[in-house]
Amino acid sequence: MIVSMKKAESDFTRLFFESNGIKFSSFRNWVFYPGMLFESQKKWWNEGKQRTKPHQGVDLCFYRTEVKKVDRIKPGMFVPSLFSGYVVSVVDDYLGKSLFVFSHPDLLWAYGHLDLDVDIKEGKELKEGQILGVISQNVKNGIFPHIHISIGRVIGKATQRLDWNLINEDAIIKLVDPMPYISSEYELMSSFRAEKNKK
């Protein structure tokens, strides 16, 4: 199933592939399996068990090429900044590092599961497309290396350092579906079993 979105507000997808030496013309669309999209109730790993809370963003891992092959992003691939802004927090996560960035008057975005460049610290100003680090090489519980992206509208004031628990507070951040910001089209697959069985 192909889902069409409005025109992306970020040039992330093109910048991601071109930063990694892949012609953007070879990209067709992102591919998602159950559990990868915003507000998914179940995991896409660990046999699809229930999440403790709905997914706070999207997990980019698979994409379809122009020859209709499903490929996946690799550890060590460069990750560009989604928008211009400044880093407000860097924290450890399950597979690497997460960073939280303020952009525009009220937009917050976050990446998860990266190995960040050493100069990416709190207060750092970023430009859209700037390389921030690479996809983490850590693998746990059979989870493929991937990048998590969350986007939210700031509606309150945080009194403590931003982390994944705090951005789930509706009084501070209203999370939104990141896909309209990232890509004009994506594909929903019905089963993840075939990918898990690939070597």
Secondary structure, 3 states (H helix, E strand, C coil): CEEECCCCCCCHHHHHHHHCCCCHHHEEEEEECCCCCCCCCECCCHHHCECCCCCCCEEECEEEECCCCEEECCCCCEEECCCCEEEEEEEECCCCEEEEEEECCCEEEEEEEEEECCCCCCCCEECCCCEEEEECCCCCCCCCCCEEEEEEEECCCCCCCCCCCHHHCCCCEEEECCHHHHCCEEEECCCCHHHHCCC
